[in-house]
Amino acid sequence: MIPASFKYAAARSVEEAVGLLADQPDAKVLAGGHSLLPLMKLRLANPAVLVDINRIPGLDYIREDQQIGRLRIGALARHIDFERSDLIRNRYPMLWEAARGIGDPLVRNRGTMAGSVAHADPASDWPAALLATNGEVVATSPRGERVLPIDGLYVAILTTSLNPDELVTEVRVPIPDPRTGSAYEKLERKVGDYAVIGVGVQVSFNEAGTIANAGIGLCNAGSTSIKARRAEAFLVGKPPAPDNINEAARLAMEDSDPVEDDRGPVDYKRAMVRELTRRALSRAFHRAQGGN
Ligand SMILES: Cc1cc2nc3c(=O)[nH]c(=O)nc-3n(C[C@H](O)[C@H](O)[C@H](O)COP(=O)(O)OP(=O)(O)OC[C@H]3O[C@@H](n4cnc5c(N)ncnc54)[C@H](O)[C@@H]3O)c2cc1C
């Protein structure tokens, strides 16, 4: 349970951090440390250098930017910052619910959304929630910045399409349209645990009251975080009738591919994808119609 030896560098700016990452191919970013350090203790990760970004000023923001139509989240915004934010609670209830369900207070006090997105653990809640919102990451390297949709970021377990010298400096979420609702459902064995299954949902209505957009992200339901595309496509243009919710939930289950482990057998997990999708859709539609 003791990590292999490594060098440590505390960056004071984004430029310094990306320079350190570029100089040393076997370097890793240290953000909250709540995923990286356990892996290092188990010697499943053995970086030669840790580039600590915690002392870079000005990266802990969560704010809406009407000019680009995005909620902008800095790399050092921690899970607790979402939980405590009235903006998130009132305008992005799925993100608020997802944040509150992550680990325990110790984890939420240090862990960051950007770190969770970069870590690419399919059992993490943020990637599923962000897939439902069509979120993006801003990746910064010595070559400049690029904006990547989170849909497409996940290549395999713990593997993204980010380059090793890229720092996620920001996560972005499109500002929702007026008739939008969202919800996050998580089943856990006990408080503080990772999800058995988690489901994030965001839906919007058009003026006629039919579904204009639907986003559904699945947590711990496959080897990567999953966007339930067939369920999303099925809902568009339909009313939020119970039969449509049930069929979308069935399609989300079809899109899932969980494995058996100590959180349960495959059939149970697939059934939970269906049920949690049904619940999350019902609550998101209620919110999109003005409910709480
Ligand atoms: C007991 C426990 C329970 C937990 N329960 C849950 C849970 O229920 N749900 C859940 O979603 N998570 C859970 N977690 C994980 C936790 O949320 C982590 O904090 C999070 O997944 C990673 O964020 P971090 O800031 O700690 O990243 P770190 O551990 O610092 O880094 C994780 C990885 O991402 C890379 N990285 C970090 N930041 C960046 C960046 N800005 N740019 C590029 N790469 C970066 C690192 O190099 C590393 O490879 C739990 C953790 C623990 C220890």
Ligand as a Chemical Component Dictionary entry (heavy atoms), coordinates in Angstrom:
data_LIG
# 
_chem_comp.id                   LIG 
_chem_comp.type                 NON-POLYMER 
_chem_comp.pdbx_formal_charge   0 
_chem_comp.three_letter_code    LIG 
# 
loop_
_chem_comp_atom.comp_id 
_chem_comp_atom.atom_id 
_chem_comp_atom.alt_atom_id 
_chem_comp_atom.type_symbol 
_chem_comp_atom.charge 
_chem_comp_atom.model_Cartn_x 
_chem_comp_atom.model_Cartn_y 
_chem_comp_atom.model_Cartn_z 
_chem_comp_atom.pdbx_ordinal 
LIG C1  C1  C 0 -13.635 6.089  -1.026  1  
LIG C2  C2  C 0 -13.931 6.698  -2.384  2  
LIG C3  C3  C 0 -15.231 6.689  -2.848  3  
LIG C4  C4  C 0 -15.523 7.244  -4.097  4  
LIG N1  N1  N 0 -16.814 7.210  -4.538  5  
LIG C5  C5  C 0 -17.111 7.747  -5.732  6  
LIG C6  C6  C 0 -18.454 7.755  -6.215  7  
LIG O1  O1  O 0 -19.394 7.293  -5.575  8  
LIG N2  N2  N 0 -18.678 8.315  -7.428  9  
LIG C7  C7  C 0 -17.681 8.862  -8.184  10 
LIG O2  O2  O 0 -17.947 9.349  -9.287  11 
LIG N3  N3  N 0 -16.403 8.892  -7.752  12 
LIG C8  C8  C 0 -16.093 8.352  -6.557  13 
LIG N4  N4  N 0 -14.797 8.391  -6.104  14 
LIG C9  C9  C 0 -13.761 8.997  -6.969  15 
LIG C10 C10 C 0 -13.667 10.497 -6.692  16 
LIG O3  O3  O 0 -14.853 11.146 -7.123  17 
LIG C11 C11 C 0 -12.450 11.153 -7.404  18 
LIG O4  O4  O 0 -12.228 12.330 -6.738  19 
LIG C12 C12 C 0 -12.586 11.457 -8.857  20 
LIG O5  O5  O 0 -12.956 10.338 -9.600  21 
LIG C13 C13 C 0 -11.266 11.924 -9.471  22 
LIG O6  O6  O 0 -11.056 13.255 -9.214  23 
LIG P1  P1  P 0 -9.734  13.769 -8.533  24 
LIG O7  O7  O 0 -9.804  15.263 -8.636  25 
LIG O8  O8  O 0 -9.612  13.190 -7.199  26 
LIG O9  O9  O 0 -8.623  13.227 -9.553  27 
LIG P2  P2  P 0 -7.170  12.610 -9.275  28 
LIG O10 O10 O 0 -7.268  11.408 -8.428  29 
LIG O11 O11 O 0 -6.230  13.669 -8.836  30 
LIG O12 O12 O 0 -6.803  12.178 -10.769 31 
LIG C14 C14 C 0 -7.470  11.127 -11.422 32 
LIG C15 C15 C 0 -6.873  10.928 -12.822 33 
LIG O13 O13 O 0 -7.232  12.022 -13.652 34 
LIG C16 C16 C 0 -6.063  12.752 -14.067 35 
LIG N5  N5  N 0 -6.412  14.180 -13.948 36 
LIG C17 C17 C 0 -6.894  14.805 -12.857 37 
LIG N6  N6  N 0 -7.190  16.079 -13.153 38 
LIG C18 C18 C 0 -6.883  16.249 -14.451 39 
LIG C19 C19 C 0 -6.962  17.350 -15.341 40 
LIG N7  N7  N 0 -7.452  18.537 -14.946 41 
LIG N8  N8  N 0 -6.562  17.178 -16.614 42 
LIG C20 C20 C 0 -6.072  15.976 -17.042 43 
LIG N9  N9  N 0 -5.964  14.904 -16.246 44 
LIG C21 C21 C 0 -6.376  15.028 -14.958 45 
LIG C22 C22 C 0 -4.944  12.319 -13.117 46 
LIG O14 O14 O 0 -3.682  12.421 -13.705 47 
LIG C23 C23 C 0 -5.345  10.872 -12.840 48 
LIG O15 O15 O 0 -4.926  10.047 -13.898 49 
LIG C24 C24 C 0 -14.485 7.831  -4.868  50 
LIG C25 C25 C 0 -13.170 7.852  -4.378  51 
LIG C26 C26 C 0 -12.891 7.288  -3.161  52 
LIG C27 C27 C 0 -11.472 7.326  -2.649  53 
# 
loop_
_chem_comp_bond.comp_id 
_chem_comp_bond.atom_id_1 
_chem_comp_bond.atom_id_2 
_chem_comp_bond.value_order 
_chem_comp_bond.pdbx_ordinal 
LIG C1  C2  SING 1  
LIG C2  C3  SING 2  
LIG C2  C26 DOUB 3  
LIG C3  C4  DOUB 4  
LIG C4  N1  SING 5  
LIG C4  C24 SING 6  
LIG N1  C5  DOUB 7  
LIG C5  C6  SING 8  
LIG C5  C8  SING 9  
LIG C6  O1  DOUB 10 
LIG C6  N2  SING 11 
LIG N2  C7  SING 12 
LIG C7  O2  DOUB 13 
LIG C7  N3  SING 14 
LIG N3  C8  DOUB 15 
LIG C8  N4  SING 16 
LIG N4  C9  SING 17 
LIG N4  C24 SING 18 
LIG C9  C10 SING 19 
LIG C10 O3  SING 20 
LIG C10 C11 SING 21 
LIG C11 O4  SING 22 
LIG C11 C12 SING 23 
LIG C12 O5  SING 24 
LIG C12 C13 SING 25 
LIG C13 O6  SING 26 
LIG O6  P1  SING 27 
LIG P1  O7  DOUB 28 
LIG P1  O8  SING 29 
LIG P1  O9  SING 30 
LIG O9  P2  SING 31 
LIG P2  O10 DOUB 32 
LIG P2  O11 SING 33 
LIG P2  O12 SING 34 
LIG O12 C14 SING 35 
LIG C14 C15 SING 36 
LIG C15 O13 SING 37 
LIG C15 C23 SING 38 
LIG O13 C16 SING 39 
LIG C16 N5  SING 40 
LIG C16 C22 SING 41 
LIG N5  C17 SING 42 
LIG N5  C21 SING 43 
LIG C17 N6  DOUB 44 
LIG N6  C18 SING 45 
LIG C18 C19 SING 46 
LIG C18 C21 DOUB 47 
LIG C19 N7  SING 48 
LIG C19 N8  DOUB 49 
LIG N8  C20 SING 50 
LIG C20 N9  DOUB 51 
LIG N9  C21 SING 52 
LIG C22 O14 SING 53 
LIG C22 C23 SING 54 
LIG C23 O15 SING 55 
LIG C24 C25 DOUB 56 
LIG C25 C26 SING 57 
LIG C26 C27 SING 58 
# 
